[in-house]
Amino acid sequence: MDQLSLIKQPIECEFDEFTKLFQQALTCGDRMLADMLQHIRQRGGKRMRPILTLLIAKNYGKVSSVTQNAAIGLELLHTASLVHDDVVDESEERRGQASVNATYNNKAAVLIGDFLLSTALLHVSYSGDQRIVQNLSELGRTLANGELLQLWNIGNEEISEEIYYEVIRQKTAVLFESCAAIGALSAGASNEEVKKASLFGQNLGIMFQIRDDIFDYYDSKEIGKPTGNDMVEGKLTLPVIYALNNNPQYESMLNLAKKVKGGTINRDEIAVLVEFTKRSGGIEYAEKRMKDYHQEALKYLDESVKDDAIRASLTAYLDYVIHRKK
């Protein structure tokens, strides 16, 4: 059995139902809109976030219609944020396929993102749970704020690990955090149980983003982006932040980092900065921090997951995140 099958095993039927309902949510009679939604459906993905919602719900009880509608709302909000992010970042690809803005145009991409966001709110309202509606609404605000914080940080001269973590908490980890919290809420978990599930999701999300950032230091068609792509977009991530802050004698590298933030760096200079990061232990440091969050996440499994099958599934989930290749 492959790892993804092991992860989904306790919720196999529930996940099949989610997939069917999610496809229905991305269906529309209007021809132009239908074409754009079909483009988004084809990009697919592994649906790791709704899988997390369903697993956490089952840990505290069962996957109900409340859980399913909440999971659909969460995945639609996530999809909308990706569409909008591609416009902001002027990205031409997403998961190795043409982005919505590249296939159509920026105006159409913003509008389809708005349509997805509205559909997300519609589905989460079907849950009938005010706490879930509030959680998803706050999630949307945090994701937008995280994107603004990242834009601000590009122009910020400070090279700070603390700011890096704040950005990834708001841009990535908060989504996993909400998936876990809403899964628990949908199954009637107590406030304390929801809080623990939220922290588990946050630790998992930080791991996920650090792994993503490590990918940027290696050229791979499987990953779907060239080496140093984050730097092209003005972003300094954990490996290079560590390398710069722990090798202050390399003034030339600090100057290259400033060129990253100023948007004036070229590909040859990026290659120099990537190689410097690798030589300076930046990758090893990022992997160590990722493993620290992995250990924190495992504590939740020990304390809050009693069912052997769900514990095995969530353990495999954590292993997948920390060891994934794309």
Stockholm file with secondary structure:
# STOCKHOLM 1.0

chainA/1-326         MDQLSLIKQPIECEFDEFTKLFQQALTCGDRMLADMLQHIRQRGGKRMRPILTLLIAKNYGKVSSVTQNAAIGLELLHTASLVHDDVVDESEERRGQASVNATYNNKAAVLIGDFLLSTALLHVSYSGDQRIVQNLSELGRTLANGELLQLWNIGNEEISEEIYYEVIRQKTAVLFESCAAIGALSAGASNEEVKKASLFGQNLGIMFQIRDDIFDYYDSKEIGKPTGNDMVEGKLTLPVIYALNNNPQYESMLNLAKKVKGGTINRDEIAVLVEFTKRSGGIEYAEKRMKDYHQEALKYLDESVKDDAIRASLTAYLDYVIHRKK
#=GR chainA/1-326 SS CCHHHHHHGGGHHHHHHHHHHHHHHTCCSSHHHHHHHHHHHHHCCCCHHHHHHHHHHHHHSCCCHHHHHHHHHHHHHHHHHHHHHHHHHTCSEETTEECHHHHSCHHHHHHHHHHHHHHHHHHHHTTCCHHHHHHHHHHHHHHHHHHHHHHHHHTCCCCCHHHHHHHHIIIIIHHHHHHHHHHHHHTTCCHHHHHHHHHHHHHHHHHHHHHHHHHTTSCBTTTTBCTTHHHHTTCCCHHHHHHHHTCTTCHHHHHHHHHHHHTCCCHHHHHHHHHHHHHTTHHHHHHHHHHHHHHHHHHHHHHHCCCHHHHHHHHHHHHHHHHCCC
#=GC SS_cons         CCHHHHHHGGGHHHHHHHHHHHHHHTCCSSHHHHHHHHHHHHHCCCCHHHHHHHHHHHHHSCCCHHHHHHHHHHHHHHHHHHHHHHHHHTCSEETTEECHHHHSCHHHHHHHHHHHHHHHHHHHHTTCCHHHHHHHHHHHHHHHHHHHHHHHHHTCCCCCHHHHHHHHIIIIIHHHHHHHHHHHHHTTCCHHHHHHHHHHHHHHHHHHHHHHHHHTTSCBTTTTBCTTHHHHTTCCCHHHHHHHHTCTTCHHHHHHHHHHHHTCCCHHHHHHHHHHHHHTTHHHHHHHHHHHHHHHHHHHHHHHCCCHHHHHHHHHHHHHHHHCCC
//
